[in-house]
Every structure is written in structure tokens, then in C-alpha cells.
Amino acid sequence: MTVEQEINRRKTFGIISHPDAGKTTLTEKLLLFGGAIQSAGAVKSNKIKKHATSDFMEIERQRGISVATSVMGFEYKGIKINLLDTPGHEDFAEDTYRTLTAVDSVIMVIDCVKGVEPQTRKLLEVCRMRKTPVIVFINKLDREGRDPFELLDEIEKELKIKVRPLSWPIGMGKQFKGVYSLFEKNLILFDAGNKLKAENAIYINDINSAEIERNVGERFAQILRDETEIIETVYPVFEPEEYLKGNISPVFFGSAVNNFGVRELLDCFVQIAPTPQPRYTDLKEVKPADKQFSGFVFKIHANIDPKHRDRIAFLRVCSGVFERNKNYYHVRENRQLKFNNPTAFMAAEKSIIDNAYPGDIIGLYDTGVFKIGDTLTEGAKESFKGIPSFSPEIFRYVNNTDPMKTKQLNKGLEQLTDEGVAQLFTKTLNNRKILGTVGVLQFEVIQHRLKSEYGASCTFEPINLHKACWISSKDKKKLDSFILEKSHHIAIDKDSKPVFLAESAWTLQMAQEKNPDIEFHNKSEF
Ligand code: G4P
């Protein structure tokens, strides 16, 4: 197979949802279709349930699972699918944002009873920003859910995206009869007792065919005809190009746990989902077909065995072909690196690979040289953009409680924040270290890991901070004098970029108004 053929048969995507909407269940069904797993129950949920927030064994167990399920590769109809896992727990939202930089499209799962939920809203905002194509899967049709039109309206309004149903439910809950695929023009019947097999699809080219009455009864046949008519008039014709541009999201209905509507979703996905897309460095657009290899690290996972400090860096191949045992250029560190055991992920299994193509995710053993966002190339001095840190929401001072272990504490903080568990800021005035996160859970994780992996102890002291804003100015003198004037509120991030620590929305606003020459940024890349 040529490199071009390899690129064109790859689809790299992520499933996003609010916890409990059915992401894990859908993942499992997709893997079953791909033959990547043999039985239901093989994919363990990596969600950290609310009651488990203080249970470190649980956190460790979850970390173990999440290494295994971070990337799941499988083949379906000649297409190589790379499914990237995203943590559902909102405290790990940063992790999810970063994973979204490595995908080319997204399937969003929505619970038909609950509709749009807070986590879906946040995640979709990131997709919208990047114009990532989204397919919507409305799940749990076997439950008494909301009216499908109402759900679509809510998705459009709340998530600010345009939708186009490609399948349509017939009844819901106890009355759920099946779905009509507007994409393939067939009726798929639901039989809860006898978990549906693909053979249960009845192909009907004409929606007026009496076949429909025979299968779902007169009343539902009529409702289906009326509703599909409304769909055809209200919603635009589905144009795959518009979906690829991120302008419209096709919608499917089904029930993941019953494996219903999942095959239709997957069949459509392999047809319409984007192949690996270009990415941007600080210098240029990098196309997958470019000859020279390049890629970036979007996730780092520490070994769960504390005796081994090594980590796995997850790299997305953006262009060229990655080869085992070849020297590559680590741009930030300005040095050559060679990898003799890069791994690919096929479902829960890792295997050493010789080559990887654009769209693929590979695991590189890392002894501490990688940070999230790092670029590898064949020599080009350029760095991929679009993997920014966002302002954290919760801030705490770090207090060292074992001065004999200061070195270990510093090293631990450095490495854990390289992994992206939290962000580290250092106040310029007194060198005090501040950790910033999006959820409280990370503080427990960090404290626990510092102890068990580095032998260091610390406590956290709350600080009343609203935001950390990266600051810049076209006028260096003005920036320097602002930094001097506000020295009590200035810190540097891990890359030594200056950050303004705003105590409240009001102080931030005042600082902005009084300093029109200073730019305040919500993220580290601007
Ligand atoms: P998540 O990864 O998005 O957090 O959700 P997950 O797949 O774990 O699903 C959350 C719950 O919803 C699970 O039930 C799962 O069985 C159920 N579920 C998924 N799809 C459907 C569906 O189509 N219909 C119905 N009725 N339920 C569905 P649970 O009780 O939390 O876990 P379990 O004991 O069933 O594993």
C-alpha cells in the first residue's frame, strides 16, 4: 500500500459526552464491530465516580485502565480507525481538550432523557473553536426520553451547531419500534428481548411502502411519514462537505446498550468522517502527505508502578512516516532522539511497531524529556500550535512539609505538571509555587502521587484567585513596568511566560481598563 493509501484509509476520532450518557458503552460496541474485542464488558469505564474521589486505590486503578484505553485502534471495512478516549469526569476536562487536538472528528453522545448537559456544552465549545466535524448520537431510545424534535432544537440552541438527522426514531421507551435510516433508506426494527442483529434491517426505498405498516403498525407508520416530511422541509439536505467543514452535524438515534443503531452510525462514520487533516506549526501548514515526518505530543502518562519512573508520551503523527530506530529532532530540547520500542494501540493491546502513518497515535517511552505540546520532526525547527494551556479555575499554594525532600518535591511537581495533571506557576516576588487546576480532584491525585512516586510531602493552601491570564504587549517597556507595578500579582508559568493573577473578575477588568497596552490572554498560546 502506498503512503497516500495508508493516509486515506485512516480516521482518528474521539467520543465525547457528559458522564453517564453512554460513551463507554458505545465505545465497546464499536470495538465489537471492529473485532477488536470479543465480548461485551471488555472495555472498563474509566470514569471516576463521585463517591470515589477520595479513594486512591480507585484513582490508581483508573489510571491503569486509562493507559490501556487511551487509544483504541481497529479495522472496519478496510478503514483503520483510531479511537481516542477522553475522560468523562469534568475535573479532567483539560485532558480532554488536549486529546481533542489530536483527533480529526468527534462523535458526541447525548442521553435522550437528559438532553444537553454541562460537560457536553464545554466540550462542544472546543470543537466549535477548532471547527472539528461532529456526529451526534442520541442514546438510550429504549427509555422514555424527550421528543426528538425538541432534542434537536435544544442541541442547536445550546450547542450553537446546526444539525441534520440521518436516522429517525419510531416511538420511544416501551413503545420504541426502531429507527428509519434517512441515510440508507431502510427500517431497522428494535427487539429489546432479542438484541438486534443487522439482519433485522428491512430495506425500503419508498417511505410510503406498506412494508412499514406491516412492521410498525399503522399509527407509527403515519407518524414516521409525517415526521420525515417535516425533517425534509425543515432541515437542509445533508452535504458531506458541510459536515467536514464543521458547519453541520449529522444526527443518529439508537441505544448503545442494546447495540441498536450503532452499526448504522459506524457505517456512515467510515463513509463521511474526515481522513487525517493538516495541522499548523508556528511556521506553516503541515499536510499529512508531506514527505518529512512530524508529530506532536498531546498526552503523557506516567507508569503506575512507582518503581519505574518512565512514562508514555502519546504522539500524533501529522506528516510523513514514523520509523522505529530512526533519529528524530526534539524541537524544544534541540536534540536528536531515537525510539527502539514505539508502540501502537490495538484495543487494549499494545504492540511494538516499525512504522506509523499520519493520523496514527504512537506511544513513546519517555524518561522525562517530553512535555505536552512537544514537537518531533526530521530536523525542521518548527513547533505545532494549538495545544495551549487554559487558565485554571482553582488555585492553591504548595507548602512543603518535609524540607529534607525539597528536591524530590520540586522534581515531582515538575514532572507531574509536564504530564498536564495541573499547571505550575511561580510567584516572581517570593518564589512561592502555585498549582492551578480545573477540578479539586487533581490536588488529591498530586498529593498522593508526590508521596508514592517521589517520597515528597506537601499540603495545599487555598488562594483566592479568579484567573491566571498570560500577558503580553507590543511595547516591551510597558509590559516590564506593568510587571513591576503589579509584582504582588505576577507569576511565571513553566515556560517562564509572565502571568497576571487576578483575584476577581473586577480586578481583572480594572487592570485591563487601566492598561490598554497590555494584552490579557485566557490561554498560553496567543
Ligand atoms: P459514560 O461512559 O458516558 O459515563 O456512560 P456508560 O457507557 O458507562 O453508561 C452509563 C450508564 O448508561 C450505564 O448504566 C449503561 O449501561 C447505561 N446505558 C448506556 N447505553 C444505554 C442505552 O442505550 N439504554 C439504557 N437504558 N441504558 C444505557 P449503569 O447502570 O451506570 O452501569 P452498568 O451497571 O449498566 O454498567
Residues whose N, C-alpha, C, O or C-beta is under 5 A from the ligand:
A	BS01	G4P	S17 H18 P19 D20 A21 G22 K23 T24 T25 L26 S45 K47 G88 N139 K140 L141 D142 R143 G254 S255 A256 V257 N258
